[in-house]
Amino acid sequence: LQILKECYEPNADTGRVRLTHDGEEGGIVIRGQLEVTADNQTRVLSAGEAYFFDSRLPHRFRNVGDGPCELVSACTPPTF
């Protein structure tokens, strides 16, 4: 299990190429707004909202808010 505290500045994202890896992934937004795209579904989450998906699906994260977005995420198995 890998647990991360992440921070995305406004307009920051994980890149144009979507991520994929074995396992599952979830997290909760602590501050700001985060756009989460997994496969064909996109949702904008605010503080207190969470996500969970199969990490084999192509996915991407993007801060769509005006300020920093902080979240705590977890995935298994670790991807470092």
C-alpha positions as CSV (number, residue, x, y, z in Angstrom):
1,L,0.0,0.0,0.0
2,Q,1.3,3.4,-1.0
3,I,-0.1,6.5,0.8
4,L,0.7,10.0,-0.5
5,K,-0.1,13.6,0.4
6,E,-0.4,15.4,-2.9
7,C,-0.6,19.1,-3.8
8,Y,-1.5,20.5,-7.2
9,E,-1.1,24.2,-8.0
10,P,-3.9,25.8,-10.1
11,N,-4.0,24.3,-13.6
12,A,-1.5,21.6,-12.7
13,D,-2.2,18.1,-13.8
14,T,-0.6,14.7,-14.1
15,G,0.2,15.2,-17.8
16,R,-1.5,14.7,-21.2
17,V,-0.7,11.0,-21.3
18,R,-3.1,9.2,-18.9
19,L,-1.6,7.0,-16.2
20,T,-2.2,3.3,-15.9
21,H,-0.8,0.7,-13.5
22,D,-2.0,-2.5,-11.8
23,G,-4.1,-2.2,-8.7
24,E,-6.7,0.1,-7.2
25,E,-6.5,3.8,-6.2
26,G,-8.5,6.1,-4.0
27,G,-8.2,9.4,-2.3
28,I,-9.9,12.3,-0.5
29,V,-9.6,16.0,-1.4
30,I,-8.6,18.0,1.7
31,R,-8.6,21.5,0.1
32,G,-9.5,22.9,-3.3
33,Q,-11.0,21.3,-6.4
34,L,-9.7,18.2,-8.3
35,E,-10.9,16.9,-11.7
36,V,-10.5,13.2,-11.7
37,T,-10.8,11.3,-15.0
38,A,-10.8,7.5,-15.1
39,D,-11.5,5.8,-18.4
40,N,-14.5,7.7,-19.9
41,Q,-15.8,9.3,-16.6
42,T,-14.7,12.8,-15.4
43,R,-15.8,14.3,-12.0
44,V,-14.9,17.5,-10.2
45,L,-14.4,16.9,-6.5
46,S,-14.2,19.4,-3.7
47,A,-12.9,19.2,-0.1
48,G,-14.4,16.3,1.7
49,E,-15.2,14.3,-1.4
50,A,-13.4,11.1,-2.4
51,Y,-12.7,8.8,-5.4
52,F,-11.9,5.2,-6.0
53,F,-11.2,3.3,-9.2
54,D,-9.3,0.4,-10.8
55,S,-5.9,1.8,-11.7
56,R,-5.7,-0.2,-14.9
57,L,-8.1,2.3,-16.3
58,P,-6.4,5.2,-18.0
59,H,-6.6,8.1,-15.5
60,R,-5.6,11.7,-15.0
61,F,-5.8,14.4,-12.2
62,R,-6.1,18.1,-12.7
63,N,-6.6,21.1,-10.4
64,V,-9.5,23.1,-11.8
65,G,-9.7,25.5,-8.9
66,D,-8.3,29.0,-8.3
67,G,-6.0,27.9,-5.4
68,P,-3.9,24.9,-4.5
69,C,-5.6,21.5,-4.3
70,E,-4.4,19.1,-1.5
71,L,-5.4,15.5,-1.3
72,V,-4.4,12.3,0.4
73,S,-4.3,9.3,-1.9
74,A,-3.6,5.6,-1.6
75,C,-2.9,2.9,-4.2
76,T,-2.1,-0.8,-4.0
77,P,0.3,-2.2,-5.0
78,P,2.8,0.7,-4.6
79,T,4.0,2.4,-7.8
80,F,7.2,4.0,-6.8
